[in-house]
């Protein structure tokens, strides 16, 4: 297993970009596409920046935020002082270690903070979500499903919330003793905080056997708007999304819908017709989600031919004795990266999803995503909602 690089060298410039008030992530991506990198964006003439994002955002980047020195010092200290048995990592858009699943989002985070093990984020993974106030049976189901799936080589992804999330992480830690990443928790605060505080011990256990992830700078409090936003990262990291219990107006249904937009499979556990916590699952089943009664039902779908990550899932459960088995990473050699001409020609001029584009090109997923990111930064491809891409102008290579 190749350790994940802990930090990108130019992270201070990225930190300055993402913590500047008055500049949206979309505007920052526009500037990065126009100027090539964070240092170039910050060094650019204000009038040149204004051509892309308007005068207000351009001017904001000319004035360092008042708390910039504090944020810089806090992040430096955090990177240098991880807890025993863990690493502190910081990845930026375009890094080799940046989670490739996030590149399928229309709004991928520019920076990702991580605390835990350095195994790559990849292989077989399932998002497990549900109510913060589950029934006793719902909590037992979440724990049992997660334990069985982790024992079968599936990394369980959830949000470290009370209820179903906590049960899913606990089950994965019990079952995934052979996995490099038994579970991943995507949180809505800075990684120097734990929310809710009652999950402090669980967060420490996840970091020792998996990974905690956040797109929010250190010191960020648990603001309500952050949790629906972080749900898209949970949906992206999983090959599918299992909803254990959820009311009709539940954040779990937001995650399930985001998973559907990304082309992921959605699973739902049925419950009593008299329970309000079952109504969200029943609604999903009526809309086409797969009804599941056991972890085996989910596992059979995750191993279906053509599903993203299938080879990695097999590798996670069938070590071949050379030290690479159980890593959760496919041992299949990656083909030579495609040329931009090939990708653009395959993309055509209509919006196209990643799976469809991969079928046209026949290239490895990671290599294709890396080239699409470069094309996006070059201003030749636009990232649309639902994990789709569209060509913007002719390539003259």
N, C-alpha and C positions, 0 to 999 in steps of 0.2 A: 504494500500500500504506500503510495506517495503522499507524504504529509502535505497538508494544505498550507500554502504560504500565509503567514500570519497578518501581513500588512503590506499595502502598496506604498512605495516611497513618497509619492506626492500627495499623501492623504491630507496634509494641512491645507493645501489649495482646495481640495474637494470639500473639506470641512467648512472652509470660508464660504464656498459657493452655497452649500445647502443650508447654512445657518444665517444667511443674509435675509432679513425681513423684506417683504415686498417683492420677492422673486419666486415664481412658482416653479415646480419641477419641470413642467412642460417648457417654460421659458429657458430654463437652464439647459435642457436637452437641445433646444434650438441654438443656443449660443455655443454649446459644445460641437454641434454639427457644423456651425459656421466657422469656428476658430480652431477646433482641433483638440483642445485639452483645457483643463482648468487654469493652468498657468497662463495660457494664451488668452483665455477669456478675461482674466483679471488684468492682464497687461494691455489689452486692447483699448483703443481710444473710446471714450464714452460715446461719442457721436456714432462710431461704427457699431457699438453694441446697440445703440438706440434704433438702428435700422432694422434690427431683428426682434427686439422685445419692447420697444417703446422707451420714452425718455425716463419714466419713473423707475423702471427696473434697472435700466442702464446706470442711472445715477446712484441707486442703492448699492450697486456693486463697487462704486468708487469710494464708498465710505465704509470702512471696517466697522462691524457692529461693536457697540460699547463693551459687550461681554466676550469679544473674540479672544483676547489673551487668556481669560479664565477658561473658556472652552478648550483652547489649545493645551493649556497646562493640565487640565483635568483628563483629557484624552491621552496625553503622553503618559501620565501617571497610571492610568488604567491599563494601557497597553503593556507597560513595564511590570505590573504587579498582578498577574492572574492568581487565582486561588490555587493551592496545591492540587496537582493532578489534572489541571485544566490549562487551556491556552486562551488568550484574548486575541481575537482576530478582527481585522477591518479590511473589507473588500470594497472596491469601487467598480462602477460600470465599466466593463471592458477588461477587467482583470481575468487572468486565467482561472483563478479560484472563485470568481463570482458565480453564484448558483445559476446554472444555465436555464433552469426552469423559470426563473424570473424574467428572462429575456422574451418569454412568450406573452408577457403582460403588455397592455397598451401604455402603462405607466410604471415601468420597472424602477425600483428605488435606486438612487444614484450612489448611495453608500449603504453597506450592510455591516452591522456589528455582530460579532459572534463570540460566545463563551462556551467552551467545552472541549470536545475532542477534535483532532485535526483531520479526521477521515473526510474524504470528499462527500459533498451532498449529492447523492445519486443513488442509483439502484432502485429496488422496489420500495415504494413508500405509499402510505395511505393516510389521508386526512381523516381524523375522527373528531366529530363535533357534536354538540348537543346542549341541552338545557343546563343552566347554572343551578337550577333547583329540581334535579331529577327525582323520580320515584326511586325507592330502594331497588326495584327490579331493573330500572334503567341504569343505575350505577353499576350493578352487578353485570349487566350485559356489556357495558362499555369496558369494564375491567377484563372480563372473560374473552371478548372478541380481540382486544388489544394484546392480551397475553398469548393467545393462540396464533395470531398473525405474526407477532414478533418472533415466536418460536419457529415459525415457518420462513423467517428471513425477511419480513416486511418491517421497515422503519415506520413507526407511528408518529404522525405529525398532528399537533393540536396547539391550543392557545394558552395553556397554563391557568385557565380560569377555574373557578370552583365548579363542582358538579362533574359533568361528563368529561370535560377536558382533563381534570385531575385524575379521574379514574382511568382514562385512556393512557396517560403517561405512566401511572402506577402499574397497570397491566403490562405495558411494553417493557418496563424495567424488570418485571418478573420473568417475562418470557424471552426477552432478547439478550440473554447473557452471552451469546456467541457473536453478537453483531457489533461492528465498530461504532455504529450509531443506532442504539435501540429506539430512541425517540428524539424528536426535535420539537421544541416549544418556540412558537413565534409570539412575541409579546408586544404590548402596546405602550411600553415605557422605555426609558433608557435602561441599558443593561446594568447600571449601577443601582437599580431599584428593583424590588420584587413586588408585584401586585397580583392578587391580594397578598397581604403580609402573612396570612396563614399558610401560604404555599412556599414559604422560605425554604424549608427542609426539602420539599419536592424539587424546587428549582436547583438546589445544590446537587441532588441526586441525578437530575437530568443532565447537568453540566458534566458530571463525572462519568456518565454512561452514554451521553448523547450530545446535544448542543442546544443552547439558547440563542435566538436570533432576534434582532430588532433593526428597523430602519431609522429609529429615532435617536438623536444625539444623547449622550450621557446627561443625566440630570432631568430628562423629560418626565413630567409627572403623568399619572394615568388619566388623561383627558378623555371624555366620552367619545369624541370623534375619532380617536386613534384606533379603537377596537374594530369597528366596521372596516376601516382602511387596512388594518393588518390582516383581515380575513382573506384578502386576495392572495397574500403570500402563502397562507396555509393551503388554499385551493391549488395554487401553482405547484407547490412542492409535492403534492400527492398525485399518484397515477389515477386515483379515484378519491371519492369523498363518501364516508359513511356517516349518516345522521342517525344517532341512537334515539334521542328523544328531543322534540322541539315543538313549541307552540307555534301557532300560525304566524304570529308577528315576532319571529325569532331571528337573531343574528345568524343562527346556524343555517337558516334558509338562504340568507345572503351568501354565505360561503358555498352552499350547494349550487346556487344559481351561477356564481362565479366559476365554479368547477365546470358546469355545463358549458359556459361560454368559452372555456379553454379546451373543450373537447374531452373532458374527463368523464369517467363513469361515475354515476351517483347511486349509492346504495342506501336503503332505509330499512330499519327494523320496525315491523308493525307492533302495535300495542292495543290496549283496550279501547273500544269505541267510546267509553265513558271518560277517558283520561284526556284532559286538555293538552298534556305533554305528548300525546300521540298524534294529535291532529296535523302537525306539520309534516310528520313522516307519512301519514296517510295521504296528504295532499301531494307530496312528492311522488308517491307510488302511483297515484292516479295520473300524474303528468309523465310517467314513464320511467321513474327510478326503479332499480331492481330491488325487489323484496328479498331480504336475506334473513335466514333463520339460524345460521351458524357461520363461523369464521371460514369454514370450507367453501361456502357459497361465494364469499368475497375472493378468496384465494384463487378459485377456478377462473374468475373473471380477470384477475390481475395477470394470470399466466396465459391469457388468450393470445393466439398468434396475432402479431401486428401491433400489439399494445406497447406503447412507449415504455422502455425500461424492462421488458421481459427478459432479455439476456442477462441484465444485471441482477434481476431477481433470481434467476437460476444459479448464477455464480455465487450469490450470497448463501446458498444452501448446499452447494456441492463442491467443497474444496477438493483440489486434485493433488494435494500433497506437496506442492511447490512453494507453499507459503502465501499464495495469492487467494486461496479459497476463503470464502466467508467475508471478503472485503466489501461486498455490496457493489463492486464495480465490474463491468464486463471485461473479460480477458480477450475479447475479439479484437484483433488489430484494427486501428482506425485507418481508413483509406486516406489517400492523399487529399488534402483540402481542395474543394472545388474552386475554379476560377470565378471571378466576379462575372465574367461574360456568361458562363454557364448558369449561374444563379439568376441573373437578370433575364436571360432568355427563357429560362424555365418559369420565372415569375410572370412574364407577360405584362399586360397592362390592367388586369382586373385584380381586385382583392383576392388573396389566396392564403389559406391556413398553412401552418407549418407542416402538418402531416401530408397534405396534398402536395406541397412543394417538395418535401422529402421524397415522395413517391415519384415525382417527375425527375428529380436529380439523381436519386439513388445513393445519396451520400449520408455519412454518419451524422446523427442529430446534433452532436456538440459542434462539429466542424461547420455545419450549415448555420447554426445559431450564431456562431462567432462571425461568420461572413455577413450574415444579415445585420448584425450589430455594426460592423464596419461600414456596410452600405448605408445604414441609417445615419451614422456619424458623418459620412461623406455627402449626405443630402440626396442620395439616389433612391432611397426606400423610406417609406413612411410606415410607422407601426400603428395599426388600427385596433379598435376594440375587438374582443373575442380572440386575441392571439393571431390576428391576420396581418398581412403585409401588402403594401401596394407600391409599385414602381412609380417614381416621380418624374424622371426624365431619362432620355436616352443615354446609354453608356457609350462613351467614345474611346474606349480603350483600344 
